[in-house]
């Protein structure tokens, strides 16, 4: 089965930059190939990703397939419960961070068995900023 995903990063223009307030997260230009999660250069950057849910771990954590943009699986965490299911197409806006189970376990109600997250330990992942669009793939 081939899964399709796209990644989009909001890019600032002079007009948009002028309208931003000082507390807005810094947004950097997207790499041409969309590899937000391949190295540390996008840590702390807010991005928007759209992909297919390939695994739901808890109500606040799931895995997106982003094969088309160079990432096979990206962990997504949300502070609030989400209504997602395997094969749903979702769009999530969040901040790229480096995953460490202990750092996020309590705040994001992660599964008590850290083995569910072992493959993501030390990898870049997405912490949801609350913007989430969910629709079944059809």
N, CA, C and O of each residue as an XYZ file, in Angstrom:
552
protein
N       0.841     -1.163      0.000
C       0.000      0.000      0.000
C       0.894      1.235      0.000
O       1.824      1.319      0.802
N       0.635      2.171     -0.863
C       1.384      3.410     -0.917
C       0.616      4.475     -0.155
O      -0.568      4.695     -0.410
N       1.273      5.124      0.761
C       0.648      6.186      1.534
C       1.192      7.520      1.068
O       2.385      7.649      0.792
N       0.331      8.502      0.980
C       0.716      9.802      0.470
C       0.648     10.824      1.585
O      -0.283     10.824      2.391
N       1.641     11.694      1.623
C       1.645     12.773      2.607
C       2.321     13.984      2.004
O       3.182     13.855      1.133
N       1.940     15.141      2.457
C       2.598     16.362      2.040
C       2.954     17.168      3.265
O       2.304     17.056      4.305
N       3.983     17.978      3.142
C       4.403     18.839      4.240
C       4.448     20.259      3.726
O       4.957     20.525      2.637
N       3.907     21.173      4.526
C       3.883     22.583      4.163
C       4.392     23.368      5.347
O       4.017     23.085      6.485
N       5.233     24.342      5.104
C       5.706     25.213      6.177
C       5.279     26.630      5.827
O       5.461     27.085      4.698
N       4.711     27.321      6.807
C       4.296     28.704      6.575
C       5.536     29.548      6.378
O       6.454     29.521      7.198
N       5.562     30.297      5.291
C       6.697     31.154      4.995
C       6.304     32.603      5.192
O       5.233     33.026      4.756
N       7.157     33.357      5.841
C       6.862     34.762      6.079
C       7.188     35.602      4.865
O       8.140     35.313      4.141
N       6.405     36.638      4.639
C       6.710     37.650      3.643
C       6.881     38.949      4.384
O       6.586     39.013      5.578
N       7.345     39.988      3.723
C       7.528     41.260      4.404
C       6.237     41.744      5.035
O       6.259     42.238      6.162
N       5.100     41.615      4.337
C       3.818     42.061      4.870
C       3.418     41.215      6.075
O       2.935     41.741      7.077
N       3.621     39.897      5.972
C       3.271     39.011      7.081
C       4.190     39.260      8.267
O       3.742     39.258      9.414
N       5.493     39.477      7.993
C       6.432     39.720      9.080
C       6.055     40.976      9.853
O       6.176     41.010     11.078
N       5.605     41.997      9.156
C       5.246     43.247      9.811
C       4.028     43.070     10.698
O       3.902     43.747     11.718
N       3.128     42.167     10.322
C       1.902     41.970     11.076
C       2.096     41.056     12.288
O       1.254     41.037     13.187
N       3.196     40.299     12.322
C       3.446     39.376     13.426
C       3.794     40.141     14.693
O       4.394     41.215     14.644
N       3.410     39.570     15.823
C       3.853     40.173     17.070
C       5.118     39.462     17.522
O       5.505     38.447     16.942
N       5.754     39.985     18.543
C       7.039     39.444     18.981
C       6.945     38.049     19.579
O       7.950     37.339     19.638
N       5.760     37.639     20.023
C       5.636     36.334     20.653
C       5.362     35.210     19.654
O       5.328     34.043     20.046
N       5.169     35.529     18.391
C       4.906     34.504     17.383
C       6.153     33.647     17.194
O       7.267     34.171     17.206
N       5.979     32.314     17.018
C       7.144     31.456     16.824
C       7.861     31.790     15.528
O       7.243     32.173     14.534
N       9.167     31.638     15.561
C       9.957     31.906     14.365
C       9.638     30.848     13.322
O       9.541     29.662     13.638
N       9.475     31.279     12.083
C       9.207     30.351     10.992
C      10.348     30.486     10.005
O      10.668     31.585      9.552
N      10.961     29.355      9.673
C      12.079     29.382      8.733
C      11.642     28.822      7.400
O      10.705     28.027      7.338
N      12.311     29.225      6.327
C      11.963     28.683      5.009
C      12.066     27.167      5.011
O      12.951     26.587      5.639
N      11.140     26.539      4.295
C      11.108     25.079      4.215
C      12.204     24.576      3.297
O      12.515     25.226      2.299
N      12.795     23.434      3.613
C      13.729     22.835      2.673
C      12.945     22.378      1.450
O      11.762     22.057      1.559
N      13.581     22.346      0.309
C      12.870     21.999     -0.924
C      12.320     20.580     -0.876
O      11.327     20.291     -1.543
N      12.931     19.694     -0.114
C      12.502     18.304     -0.046
C      11.645     18.011      1.179
O      11.151     16.891      1.308
N      11.444     18.973      2.088
C      10.537     18.817      3.211
C      11.046     17.989      4.376
O      10.239     17.497      5.164
N      12.349     17.817      4.515
C      12.888     16.983      5.586
C      12.963     17.729      6.920
O      14.054     18.038      7.398
N      11.821     18.015      7.515
C      11.779     18.700      8.797
C      12.321     17.828      9.922
O      12.816     18.347     10.923
N      12.235     16.531      9.773
C      12.517     15.617     10.866
C      13.816     14.843     10.687
O      14.100     13.940     11.475
N      14.616     15.172      9.670
C      15.828     14.414      9.383
C      17.037     14.873     10.187
O      17.912     14.062     10.491
N      17.107     16.137     10.534
C      18.231     16.628     11.322
C      17.717     17.662     12.316
O      16.516     17.928     12.380
N      18.607     18.229     13.072
C      18.206     19.150     14.124
C      17.945     20.579     13.690
O      17.608     21.415     14.528
N      18.088     20.888     12.420
C      17.980     22.285     11.993
C      16.576     22.867     12.131
O      16.428     24.089     12.138
N      15.546     22.038     12.239
C      14.185     22.558     12.367
C      13.630     22.436     13.789
O      12.457     22.731     14.016
N      14.454     22.008     14.744
C      13.985     21.934     16.130
C      13.569     23.329     16.584
O      14.312     24.297     16.419
N      12.367     23.418     17.159
C      11.837     24.696     17.615
C      11.032     25.430     16.563
O      10.464     26.485     16.842
N      10.976     24.884     15.352
C      10.249     25.512     14.249
C       8.823     24.969     14.197
O       8.603     23.768     14.353
N       7.859     25.858     13.977
C       6.471     25.444     13.813
C       6.233     25.100     12.356
O       6.533     25.896     11.466
N       5.691     23.908     12.112
C       5.403     23.431     10.764
C       3.997     22.851     10.723
O       3.397     22.582     11.764
N       3.485     22.662      9.534
C       2.209     21.988      9.328
C       2.464     20.772      8.447
O       3.084     20.878      7.389
N       1.979     19.615      8.895
C       2.147     18.385      8.124
C       0.793     17.752      7.882
O      -0.112     17.840      8.711
N       0.670     17.115      6.736
C      -0.527     16.349      6.412
C      -0.078     14.953      6.039
O       0.809     14.783      5.202
N      -0.683     13.958      6.653
C      -0.290     12.590      6.366
C      -1.360     11.607      6.775
O      -2.444     11.986      7.218
N      -1.039     10.352      6.619
C      -1.948      9.263      6.949
C      -1.531      8.671      8.295
O      -0.360      8.357      8.511
N      -2.501      8.523      9.192
C      -2.233      7.905     10.485
C      -1.994      6.418     10.251
O      -2.843      5.724      9.692
N      -0.824      5.932     10.686
C      -0.498      4.523     10.522
C      -0.529      3.768     11.840
O      -0.520      2.537     11.864
N      -0.565      4.521     12.941
C      -0.617      3.873     14.254
C      -1.138      4.861     15.289
O      -0.678      6.001     15.353
N      -2.093      4.427     16.093
C      -2.573      5.227     17.218
C      -2.048      4.545     18.472
O      -2.327      3.370     18.714
N      -1.280      5.296     19.276
C      -0.702      4.727     20.494
C      -1.623      5.016     21.683
O      -1.967      4.107     22.439
N      -2.019      6.271     21.846
C      -2.971      6.687     22.886
C      -3.862      7.764     22.280
O      -3.729      8.093     21.101
N      -4.765      8.309     23.080
C      -5.618      9.410     22.592
C      -4.813     10.680     22.328
O      -5.303     11.596     21.668
N      -3.593     10.743     22.834
C      -2.768     11.937     22.665
C      -1.497     11.691     21.872
O      -0.677     12.598     21.727
N      -1.314     10.474     21.351
C      -0.108     10.191     20.563
C      -0.421      9.232     19.422
O      -1.106      8.224     19.594
N       0.104      9.580     18.255
C      -0.086      8.733     17.082
C       1.083      8.920     16.135
O       1.928      9.794     16.330
N       1.120      8.079     15.099
C       2.225      8.090     14.142
C       1.681      8.391     12.758
O       0.710      7.782     12.309
N       2.328      9.348     12.083
C       1.976      9.707     10.706
C       2.996      9.137      9.749
O       4.188      9.107     10.054
N       2.541      8.684      8.596
C       3.437      8.278      7.518
C       3.677      9.484      6.633
O       2.736     10.073      6.100
N       4.942      9.850      6.480
C       5.327     10.974      5.629
C       6.367     10.522      4.610
O       7.310     11.257      4.316
N       6.202      9.316      4.071
C       7.162      8.724      3.147
C       7.468      9.627      1.959
O       8.618      9.719      1.530
N       6.472     10.277      1.437
C       6.661     11.092      0.234
C       7.656     12.236      0.447
O       8.284     12.692     -0.509
N       7.804     12.698      1.678
C       8.719     13.807      1.941
C       9.978     13.362      2.672
O      10.699     14.190      3.230
N      10.247     12.063      2.672
C      11.503     11.577      3.207
C      11.449     11.017      4.613
O      12.478     10.575      5.125
N      10.304     11.017      5.255
C      10.182     10.487      6.604
C       9.150      9.377      6.605
O       7.990      9.599      6.257
N       9.570      8.181      6.997
C       8.628      7.071      6.991
C       7.599      7.192      8.098
O       6.414      6.959      7.862
N       8.021      7.550      9.294
C       7.094      7.617     10.408
C       7.486      8.763     11.331
O       8.643      8.886     11.733
N       6.511      9.596     11.660
C       6.754     10.725     12.552
C       5.758     10.651     13.698
O       4.550     10.552     13.481
N       6.274     10.700     14.913
C       5.441     10.705     16.104
C       4.815     12.080     16.283
O       5.479     13.100     16.100
N       3.523     12.105     16.644
C       2.807     13.353     16.919
C       2.224     13.249     18.319
O       1.591     12.248     18.653
N       2.433     14.281     19.149
C       1.854     14.349     20.484
C       0.926     15.547     20.572
O       1.168     16.587     19.960
N      -0.142     15.384     21.343
C      -1.099     16.457     21.572
C      -1.432     16.489     23.059
O      -1.565     15.439     23.688
N      -1.568     17.691     23.627
C      -1.894     17.820     25.045
C      -3.331     17.402     25.329
O      -3.656     17.037     26.459
N      -4.189     17.450     24.322
C      -5.587     17.049     24.521
C      -5.893     15.814     23.672
O      -5.218     15.544     22.680
N      -6.923     15.074     24.081
C      -7.316     13.853     23.377
C      -7.746     14.176     21.947
O      -8.379     15.198     21.685
N      -7.389     13.288     21.042
C      -7.705     13.457     19.625
C      -8.555     12.290     19.147
O      -8.423     11.169     19.637
N      -9.421     12.563     18.194
C     -10.262     11.524     17.614
C      -9.664     11.119     16.270
O     -10.134     11.540     15.213
N      -8.619     10.294     16.330
C      -7.966      9.827     15.102
C      -8.012      8.308     15.064
O      -8.156      7.647     16.092
N      -7.888      7.771     13.866
C      -7.863      6.322     13.676
C      -6.901      6.005     12.541
O      -6.602      6.864     11.712
N      -6.426      4.783     12.510
C      -5.542      4.334     11.441
C      -6.231      4.567     10.099
O      -7.427      4.316      9.947
N      -5.467      5.046      9.143
C      -5.874      5.377      7.780
C      -6.606      6.706      7.654
O      -7.066      7.047      6.564
N      -6.725      7.460      8.732
C      -7.272      8.822      8.628
C      -6.188      9.736      8.078
O      -5.008      9.588      8.395
N      -6.606     10.673      7.255
C      -5.693     11.726      6.790
C      -5.854     12.881      7.775
O      -6.969     13.342      8.022
N      -4.746     13.343      8.330
C      -4.805     14.437      9.292
C      -3.814     15.528      8.917
O      -2.763     15.266      8.332
N      -4.170     16.736      9.263
C      -3.271     17.879      9.119
C      -3.017     18.401     10.521
O      -3.955     18.713     11.254
N      -1.753     18.497     10.890
C      -1.372     18.910     12.237
C      -0.370     20.054     12.150
O       0.579     20.007     11.367
N      -0.592     21.071     12.956
C       0.376     22.151     13.101
C       1.024     21.993     14.464
O       0.336     21.833     15.473
N       2.331     22.037     14.490
C       3.024     21.888     15.757
C       4.488     22.236     15.643
O       4.969     22.659     14.592
N       5.181     22.050     16.737
C       6.592     22.407     16.821
C       7.458     21.152     16.727
O       7.186     20.155     17.396
N       8.483     21.203     15.912
C       9.432     20.103     15.792
C      10.310     20.106     17.045
O      10.896     21.131     17.395
N      10.397     18.965     17.710
C      11.222     18.804     18.904
C      11.959     17.476     18.835
O      11.708     16.663     17.945
N      12.865     17.260     19.772
C      13.589     15.993     19.879
C      12.913     15.188     20.980
O      12.737     15.691     22.090
N      12.530     13.937     20.689
C      11.739     13.141     21.619
C      12.585     12.487     22.706
O      13.638     11.907     22.441
N      12.094     12.599     23.927
C      12.624     11.874     25.085
C      11.407     11.489     25.926
O      10.686     12.359     26.413
N      11.186     10.213     26.091
C       9.981      9.721     26.772
C       9.764     10.410     28.116
O       8.665     10.896     28.383
N      10.773     10.462     28.957
C      10.628     11.054     30.294
C      10.185     12.506     30.243
O       9.423     12.955     31.099
N      10.650     13.230     29.259
C      10.327     14.663     29.165
C       8.844     14.902     28.845
O       8.271     15.894     29.295
N       8.223     14.009     28.077
C       6.862     14.232     27.588
C       5.804     13.305     28.197
O       4.612     13.543     28.003
N       6.200     12.264     28.921
C       5.272     11.235     29.394
C       4.108     11.782     30.205
O       2.959     11.439     29.928
N       4.369     12.614     31.186
C       3.298     13.114     32.057
C       2.438     14.171     31.372
O       1.210     14.091     31.413
N       3.064     15.150     30.749
C       2.315     16.257     30.131
C       1.439     15.814     28.965
O       0.435     16.461     28.667
N       1.807     14.717     28.301
C       1.064     14.266     27.127
C       0.410     12.903     27.321
O       0.028     12.255     26.347
N       0.280     12.467     28.562
C      -0.396     11.202     28.898
C       0.047     10.054     27.982
O      -0.780      9.358     27.393
N       1.359      9.874     27.877
C       1.883      8.806     27.036
C       1.593      7.448     27.659
O       1.391      7.345     28.869
N       1.574      6.422     26.844
C       1.344      5.059     27.320
C       2.417      4.704     28.350
O       3.584      5.050     28.168
N       2.033      4.017     29.431
C       3.010      3.685     30.466
C       4.121      2.753     29.976
O       5.217      2.751     30.536
N       3.851      1.975     28.956
C       4.875      1.104     28.383
C       5.682      1.920     27.384
O       5.255      2.121     26.247
N       6.846      2.387     27.811
C       7.663      3.245     26.950
C       8.143      2.538     25.684
O       8.665      3.183     24.775
N       7.969      1.213     25.619
C       8.330      0.459     24.423
C       7.571      0.918     23.184
O       8.068      0.781     22.066
N       6.364      1.466     23.377
C       5.586      1.989     22.248
C       6.302      3.153     21.558
O       6.048      3.441     20.388
N       7.193      3.813     22.286
C       7.853      5.022     21.779
C       9.347      4.807     21.535
O      10.040      5.728     21.101
N       9.844      3.610     21.807
C      11.275      3.342     21.749
C      11.906      3.721     20.413
O      13.001      4.283     20.396
N      11.256      3.433     19.312
C      11.847      3.729     17.995
C      11.981      5.229     17.739
O      12.719      5.631     16.839
N      11.275      6.071     18.519
C      11.324      7.524     18.335
C      12.283      8.217     19.297
O      12.531      9.416     19.165
N      12.826      7.474     20.266
C      13.695      8.079     21.261
C      14.890      8.758     20.605
O      15.653      8.120     19.880
N      15.048     10.036     20.858
C      16.139     10.818     20.282
C      15.855     11.371     18.899
O      16.649     12.153     18.375
N      14.735     10.980     18.294
C      14.371     11.467     16.959
C      13.568     12.761     17.049
O      13.022     13.099     18.100
N      13.509     13.469     15.941
C      12.646     14.640     15.844
C      11.208     14.152     15.719
O      10.941     13.123     15.097
N      10.288     14.903     16.318
C       8.870     14.565     16.265
C       8.088     15.859     16.322
O       8.681     16.937     16.355
N       6.758     15.775     16.335
C       5.920     16.969     16.292
C       5.058     17.066     17.546
O       4.331     16.133     17.887
N       5.150     18.210     18.230
C       4.294     18.502     19.374
C       3.185     19.394     18.847
O       3.446     20.515     18.410
N       1.956     18.913     18.884
C       0.831     19.632     18.312
C       0.550     20.933     19.040
O       0.547     20.998     20.269
N       0.316     21.957     18.253
C      -0.048     23.260     18.804
C      -1.561     23.394     18.904
O      -2.073     24.481     19.171
N      -2.265     22.314     18.695
C      -3.714     22.318     18.829
C      -4.467     22.376     17.506
O      -5.646     22.022     17.466
N      -3.835     22.806     16.436
C      -4.515     22.861     15.137
C      -4.504     21.461     14.530
O      -3.442     20.922     14.216
N      -5.678     20.884     14.369
C      -5.749     19.529     13.847
C      -6.995     19.385     12.993
O      -8.102     19.703     13.429
N      -6.804     18.904     11.772
C      -7.916     18.595     10.890
C      -7.888     17.094     10.659
O      -6.864     16.549     10.248
N      -8.987     16.431     10.915
C      -9.064     14.980     10.750
C     -10.145     14.636      9.767
O     -11.249     15.173      9.843
N      -9.844     13.740      8.836
C     -10.895     13.227      7.948
C     -10.490     11.824      7.516
O      -9.317     11.572      7.240
N     -11.448     10.917      7.457
C     -11.143      9.564      7.014
C     -10.632      9.581      5.575
O     -11.091     10.371      4.750
N      -9.687      8.711      5.293
C      -9.178      8.595      3.936
C     -10.203      7.831      3.121
O     -10.736      6.818      3.573
N     -10.476      8.313      1.934
C     -11.517      7.644      1.166
C     -11.228      7.454     -0.254
O     -12.050      6.898     -0.982
